[in-house]
C-alpha cells in the first residue's frame, strides 16, 4: 500500500501539518507540494519522495492540472491525503480522472468557504473519510455533510513531539516575549508593534525575540534576537509569551496555554483566521 500527501499553499502551515500528521500515523508518504522553502532545500520534510511543480507547470490552471495528474500517475498511490483544500488550492483536483481509483482522505480545517467555493468547477474527489482537525464554522460544517463521507474528529499531537534534531536549541534570555510568524515583513512588523504596545500598556520591560524564515527584518532593533529556524518548538517552550497570527498550527500548539498566547488574526485568501479566533474564545 502506498500513500501520497497533497498540500499546496503558501507559508509553512501545510508542511508543518504534514510533519505532525505523518509522525502521528507513522507514515512516510510521497509529498506533492509547492512550498518555496521545500523547493529551495531550506526545509527537508522527513517522508518519501517529494514532487514540486516548477514555474512552467504553474503558469495557469490547465498547466497545473496536467502536472498534478502526471505526478499522481507517477507515484500511483493507493491513498491520497488531501490537506485543507478538498478540490485543491485552485480547484485543480475537480473532475480529475487520475483520482478515480484512489482512496481519498480529506483533512478539514477552517476555510473562508465562499472564497474557496468560487474556485471550484466540477465534482470534488470522492472521499472515503474526512478528518475534522479543528472546530469549523456552521456553514462549513453543513457543507462538509454534503461530501457524503464519514467524518472523524482528529486532534493532531502538537504538544507531544519528540526532540527534533533540526529544531532550534538556542537559549532565550529570561523574561522573553517571542514573536513567531512565517508571513510577510509587513505582517512581522505588525506583530512586533503589537508586542511593543502590549509591553507599554502593561508597563513591563521584557526581552524580545523573533523567529521567522529568512534574514532578520530591518525594523528590529539590534538588541532583539532573530532566529531563522524550523521548527521553533524549543523557543516557543522557553518564551514567557508568544505573539502570533491565528494560523491553524500555532493555535493548535498553544491550545491549553492561552494565558501566554497573544494573537493578531491576519487576512488570508482562503483561511478565516478571525473565525478561528472567535471560536477559540468561545471555548
Buried (B, 14 or more C-beta within 10 A) or exposed (E): EEBBBBBBBBBBBBBBBBBBBBBBEEBEBBBBBBBBBBBEEEBEBEBBEBBBBEEEBBEEBEBBBBBBBEBBEBBEBEBBBBBBBBBBBBBBBBBBEBBEEBBBBBBBBBBBBEEBEEBBEEEBBEBEBBBBBBBBBEEBBEBBEEBEBEBEEBEBEBEEBEEBEEBBEEEBEEEBBBBBBBBEEEBBBBBBEBBBEBBEEEEEEBBBBBBBBEEBBEEBEEEBBBBBBBBBBBBBEBBBBBBBBBBBBBBBBBBEEEEEBBBBBBEBEBBBBBBBBEBBEEE
